[in-house]
Structure formats: structure tokens, C-alpha cells
């Protein structure tokens, strides 16, 4: 039973703990069948916060430190989130909460003080995978406890599916009619983060065919590694974050978009794989361009480790020549940062173009159905990436394809996207068994060995027997 309202509203509390971010969100949505342009609040985020583990001393993500951060902060975030639940007038579907005082850090913006009856969420969403199993377990077991205590369904969310659906969340937050959420399926998804690089053909909510993935490290990991060797040591030491990619972007382009407004995309595949020599006499060889016999030149694969190793080798060469790394000028370091990102981003674009060319040759109707490229994940916040992708698509005949990026604040890991993915899956009739386990690896492709999103155990669907 739910709180009586004019419209059927679904509410979920969501938890994200797959890596080093502990995040909690509360999302409420008018059911699409009751959504009309006259509704003032189609989808609303009542609460959304996250705490990132302090890994500064380790220069990267330390599993034990991140785990301890989840254990220390998750319960506090959930306690804070409960004060932001929508109110309810009935005791059989609500829980009475004591409001915190005005001087308490946990004061809610939704209520004035004293106690109030809060609506119990209709279901609990939580990241089930992929990610670090121990970290996932903290969030998953906490979510199971809430599910049992509240007697509400559990929804175990695929982390990368949530990234792919984030632009739909952004759309839902800005349109009154919830039947008009964009982008519509099908579309292409380019998921770029510190742990993943995936190009997908997103056919539907639960079906995403893998078109290309990385054979070594993820693009976000490569950019972070480049930053560690290219950025001046003072910038590394002064950073309070181990996410060095955004710092590298600001260093490379101190004047923002004006620094790359004259960027020209390669107009042919030949130009794309040609090594450009800089004024300093060095250059980055595009990934897979110089493989033995050219066997991987046109393969649907990504490779980013060479970009990082090239940057490291260039600086090591300065040492071998009797110089000092500290003597490398800021201008040369800045050019190195720009070139590393340019080559990495053009490599991303190359496989998107290859995939669309292949669709055009094999199924013209399929190619015509793709009108959107969703770019999501932490690296999607990079402004130069947006410029490179847009320019490459334009000069290669795909100017009609719309590029869709989530808001910057929703690019990195967050519980709002978990809440939204859970909402879409719940509305499609899915829920998760309480005996489900966290998954370190989990494909989105139904043709993969694990069967994709629905291929793993633990799913229950409304109207189907267990």
C-alpha cells in the first residue's frame, strides 16, 4: 500500500558503492501512464550526496581504504537521506522520523523540525556490479537490510547500464511529460571511465550489444596515468583528489574552450592513424596503427596503454640524455597533455565511425535508426572530448548524429543514476532476489558468456514464476 495521492508516484532509495564513492539518493517519479504535460513534477531528486574515500596518500584507489570509507559513511548518508523522504499521512505505509535540529548537520530542507511521517520507498535500488566485490557488498547488504525491514522489493542495478541511462534521467528531470523522455532506443552508448571503455549498440533497456571494448586499460585510467607523469609535481602534490584527469584537462587548456576552438578532426582514416610530430620533435603513435601486419588497424578494439607509456618514455628520455624531468618546460608538458588526449579521443571516435560505417554497409535501415550517441562515465565530463567527437562525426559524414552527454555532476559514479536505472527496471517489472551476490564482472551484452544484464541469477519478473 502506498500513500494516497492524486497521481501514482514511485519512490526509491538508491545506494552506490562499487568503487571509492559512497553515494545515496532518493528519487521520486510520476508513473509514466499518469504523466501529462500539466504535471509539475514528473521526476524529482529529493536527496543526492556522495563521499569519496581519501586515497591521496596512495596516488590511486586503495581497496582497503575505500572499503573502510564505505563502512564509515554509508549508514550516515542513509540516515541523512531518510529526512528527505516525501511525507505520508498513513501509518501503514510510512515511518515516523524525528527531524534534526537547525544546528545539526543532518537537517533536511524538506521539513521544519519535530517529527514527521515519511513515505517508505516503494523499492530499494543498489549497485550489484560490476565493481570491487568487497565494496559492492557493503552497499548490497545494507540495501537488503532496508528491503527486509521495510518489506519492499530490492533492485540490483548494473553499474554500466546506469551510466548508459543517465541522459534519460537528465531528460526526465527536465520534462513534465514522462512519456517524452530522451534519448529513445535504439542509440549508441560510449561508456568511458577509469575502469571501463565500452562502445555499445543499445537496442533496449536490457539489451546492449558490445561493439568495441578495451584490450588493456580503460581510457580514464590511461589519462590519469598520463597526468601523473606529465603534470608538474607541485600540481600532483597539491591535489586533494586522485582523479587527475580533470586536472590534466585544466592544465592542458588553461583558457578553456578557446584553447581548442581551432581543432581540426582527421578527415580520413589515413590522417587518423598518421603520427604527428610536434615542435619538440616527438609524437604519439595512434593506438593499433602500427600493429604487426596492420592486423588490428581496423579491428573493433580499443587500446590505451601505449599512450601512457609513450608519455612516460618521453620524460625518461630527458633523463637518459643527462637532463632532469623537472627541467621540461610547462609549454612542452602542456603540449604533451594535449597530444595524449587528442590521440586518445580520436581513437575513441574512430571505432564509433567504424561501427556506423559497418551498419551502413550491412543494414541501411539499422544505420538510419541510429540518431544518437550517448557518451557517459567520468571521462564524459571532459570538454575537449566533446569537441573531438563532434568534429570527427561531422567531417566523416555523421553530422546528423546527436551527441548526448549527462550533466557534469552526473558523469562520475553517483547514486542518482542507480536510482534511475532501478526505476526503469522496476517499471519494466523486474526485481532482485534477496539472495543475490555482488558481481565483480558483469556484461551488458545478451550474447556474452554470462548472458548480459539478465543472464546472471537473482532476477524475478512480475507475472513470471521463480
N, C-alpha and C positions, 0 to 999 in steps of 0.2 A: 504494500500500500504506500502511496506517495502523498505528499502534501497536496491538498486540493487547490488548484489554480485554474485560471481561465484556459491556459494552454498547457499541454503536456511538456514539461521540461525535464531533461535528463541531466544529472549532475554526477561527475566522477572526481574522485581524489586520485591523483597520479604521483608515482614515485619513480625517479631515475637515479640509478647508482651503478651504471655499467663500467665506469672508469674512475676518474678522480673528482667528478662533480656530484654532489649530493643535492638533489633538487626535488621540490614538491610543488604541485599545482592543484588548483580546484577550477574545473571548467564546467560551465552550465550551458546547455543548448536547448532551444526550442525544437521539438521534433519536426523534421522537415515536412511531414504531411500536414502539419498545422501552421507552418511558416508562411507568412504572406508579406507583401511589401509594407503593410501597415504595422507589422510588429516592430517595436522599438529596440528590442534586444534579442537578436537571433542567437548569437553566441557571445558568451562573456567569460572572461577570466577573472575569477574572484580573488585568487591568490596565486602568486608565482615567485618563488625565490630559490636561489641555489647558493651553496657554499662549496668552494673549490679547495681541495686539500693543498696544504702548504708544502710543495715539493721543491722549493727554491734551492735548498741546500744540496739537492741531488742532480740538478740540471735536467730533470725529466721526471716522469711519473714513477714513483716508488710504490710498488704494490702494497707493502705493509703500512706505509704512511697513509695512503689513500683509503685502505680498509679501515684504519683507526678513525679517520675523518668521518667516514660514513657512520660508524658506530657511535661517535660522539655527537653528531649533528642531526641525524635523521629524525629521531624522536622529537627533538626540539622544533624542527621545521614543521612536522606534522601537527604538534601541539599549537604552534602559531597559526597554521592553516585552518585548523578547526574553528578558530574565532572568526573566520571569514566565510564560513558556510552560509548559504541562504537561510533565512529564518523560516520557521514552520509553526503552525498553530496546533498541531495534533501530537499528542504524546506517543502514539503508537508508531509514528514514522519519523520521530525526531529525537534528539538528545539534548538535555539541558546542560548548558555550559556556563561557567562563571566567567564574566568578562574581566579582563585585566585592567588595572587602574591606569590613569593617564600617564603616570610616571614610569610605568612598566614598559619595557621594550617590546612586549608582545601585544600591545594594544591594537585592536582591529580598527580599520577605517569604517567598517560596516555598522558598528553598534556603539551605543553611547555609554555603556557601563552597566554594572549589575549583572544579572543573568539573563539568558535568552534561550529560546528553543530553536536549535539548529536542525536543519533537514539532514538526515543521514543520506550520504551519497547513494545513488542508485546502483553503483558498482565501483570497484577499485581497480585502477589501471596501474601496471608496473612493468618496467623493462625486464624481460625474461632472457634476452640475449640479442645479438652476440655481445661478448664483453668478457671481463675478468670474472671468473666463476665466484670467487670469494666475495667480490664486491657486489655482484648481482644478487648473491644470496642474502645479503643484508637487507636490500630493498624488497626482494621477493618474499622472504619470511615475514617481514613486517607487514607487507600487504596481505599475506594470508591471514595474519592475526586480525587485521581490521575486517577482512572479509568474514571471518568466523564470528567475531564479536558483534558486527553489525548485521550478520545474516544477509549479506549482499554478495552478488557474483564477483568473481575475480577475472580479470582480463590480462593475460600475459602478453606484452607487446614486443614485436620485433623492432629493435632499435633503428635499423636502417630503413625499414618501412616507414617509421615515424618521420625520419628525415625527408623521405620522398613525399610524404603527405603534408609537410609543414606549409608549403604555399597554399594548400587548401584551407588550412587553419587560418592563415593570414587573410584569405578571402572571406572566410566565414565571419571573422571578426569585423569586417567592414561592409557586409551586405545584410540587409534586413530579411530578404527572401532567401531562406536556407536551401531552396531548390536550385539556386543560381550560383552555387559555389564553383570556382575555377581553380586550377585547370581541370577540364573534363578529360577522362580517359578516352583513348589512349594518348600517351605522351612519352617522351624520352626522359629518363632521370640520370643525371650525372651527380653521383654522391661522392663528395671529396672532403676528407677529414684526415686527422692524424693516424687513424687506424684503418681506413678503408679508401679505396678508389674503385668505383663501380660505374659502368655505363649500362643502363637497363632500358629495356622496352617495357614500359609499364602499361600492360593491357587493361588491368582492372585492379581493384583494391587488393586482391590476394594473388595476382599473377604478374610476375615481373621477370621477363627473360633476360638473362645476363648476356650482354653483347661484348663487353670487354672488362677485364679486371687486371690489377697489377700482378706482375710475376715476382716482384721483390718487396719493396717498401711502398707505403702509401704516400701520396703527394704531400700531405700535411707533415708527415714525418720527415720527408726529404727537405722541405722548406725550413723546418725547424733546425735540421742538421746544418743546412747551408748557413742559416743565421748564426749558429754557434761559432762557425769558423770565419765568417765574413764580417760580422758586426764588430765594431771596436770593443775591446774588453770592458771599457767603462760602461757601455750600454748594457752589456750582459750582466755585469755586477750590480748595476743599479735597477735591474728589472725585478719586480715583485712577483712576476709570473714566469712559468716555464713555457708558456706559449709564445715562442719567439717569432712566429710568422707575422703577426700584426706589427711587431717592432721592425722586422725586416722591411715590410712594405712602407712604413713611415720613413725609415732611413733611406730607402731607395728613391722614394718620391716625396721629398720634404714639402713640395708645393702642391701636393695632391694631384688631382686630375689634370692640371695644366702641364705636369711633367710628362704625361704620356698621351696628350691630345693629338700629337702628330704621329702616333704609332701607325705603321702600315703592315697589314697582315700579308703573309705569303699568298700569292695568287695561284700557285701551282704546288703540286706535291714535291716537285724538284726543288723549288725555292724553300719549301718547308724543311727538307732534310739536309740542306746545304749549311755547312758550318760557317758561321760569320766570325771573322777575325776583327777584334776590337782595336782601338787606337793603342792599346797596351801590348798588342802582339799575341794575345791569347783569345781563345774562343771555346764555347761549349758545343760539343758534338750532339745533335739531337738524338734522343734515345732511339735505339733499334735501327738507326740509319746506317750504321756501319757493321752490322752483324755479318758473320761469315757467309759469303754467297748471297747476301741480301735476303736470306730465307725469312727473316722476321720483319723486314722493312714494311710490308703491307699486312702484317698479322694484326688481329684484333686483340692486342695485348698492350698493357702499359708497363713502363719500367722507369723508375725514378732514381735508383741508387747511383747511377752514373753521374747525375747532375751534382749530387752532394760530393761524390768522390773527386770529381773534377775541381770543384771549388777548393777542397782540402789539398789536392795535389798542387794547385797553382800557388797556394800560400807556402806549402812545403818547399817548392822550388825556390822561392825567395830565400829561404834558409840555406838551402844547398849551394846557392850562389854567393854565400857569405853575407847576406843581408839579414835583416830582422823582420819578422812579421809585423811588429809594431811600427815599422817604417813605411809600410804600404799606405799610400795616401788615402784620404777619405774619398777622393774622386774615383780612384781605382776600385776601392771597396764598393762604392755606390754602383759603379758600372757592373761589377761582378754580381751584385744583388739583383740588378735589373735584368741582366742576361740570364741568370739562373731561373728567375721567374718567367721571363719570356719563353725560354725553351720549354720549361715545364708546362706552361699554359697552352702553348701551341701544340704540344704533344697531346694534351687533353682534347683539344679541338680537332686534331687530326683523326682520332678514332670516331668522334661524332660524325664528321664528314664522311668517313669511310662507311659507317653504318648506314647513313642516309643514301649514299650513292648505291650501296648494295640493295637497299629496299627499292630504290627507283628502278634498278635493272631487273629485279626478280618479281616485284609486285607493285605496279604503279599505283594501284588503289591504296595499298598499305602505306606507301610513301606519302600520298596525298593526305592520309588521315593524321599524319604527324604534323601538328602545327605548333607544338610547344616543347621546349627543352627546359625541364626543371633542374636547377643547379642548387644543391643543398649540402649541408655539412659545414664544419668550421671554416674551411678554405673559401667557401662561397661568399664570405664577408669581404674578400679581397677585391678592391675596386679595379685593379689592373686586370684581374681575371675576367671581370665583366667586359672590359674594353676589348681584350683579346678574343674572347668567344664571339662577341657581337661582330667584330671586324672580320674574323675568319669566316663566319657564316655568310656575311654579306658578300664578300668577294668571291666565294665559292658557289654562289647561286642559291643560297638558302636564307635570303633576307626576309622571306615570309614567315620563318620560324620565330616564334616569340620566345624570348628568354625570360624565365621567371625565377627570381631569387627571393628567398624569405627575407623578412626584416633582419638587420644585422644581429639584433638581440636574440633571434631565434635560430641563428645559423649553428652555433655551438650546442653541445648537449644540454638539454633542458627538459623539465617535466611537462611543460605545456604541450610540446609535440607528442609526448607519450600519452597525455590525456586525450589529445585529438585523435591519434591513431586508435586508442582504445574506444573512443566514442564511435568512430566509423565501423570498427569491427563489431562492437556491441549492437549497433543499429542494424548490422547485417545478420545478426542472430548468433554471434559467436560468444563463448565464454571459455574459461580455462579451469581445468580440474585442479582441486586444491593439492593434489599430489605431484604437481608439475615440478620439474627441476630446472635450474639455470642452465643456459646453453652458451658455452664459450664460442662455438661456431654455429652459424645458422644461415643457410642460404635463403634467398628470396625467390629463386627460380624453381618452379614446379618440376622441371626436368633434371634438377640436380640430384645427387645421390641421396640427400636427406629428404627430398620431396618438397623443398621450399617452405614457405610460411606455414602451410597446413600439413606438411609432411611429417613434422615431429609430433610425438604423442602429447596428450593432455588437452586436446581441443574437444569442446562439446558444442553442438549446434542446435538451436531451437528447432523442435519438430523432429529431431533425429534421435534414435536410441543410442545410448552409450556403447 
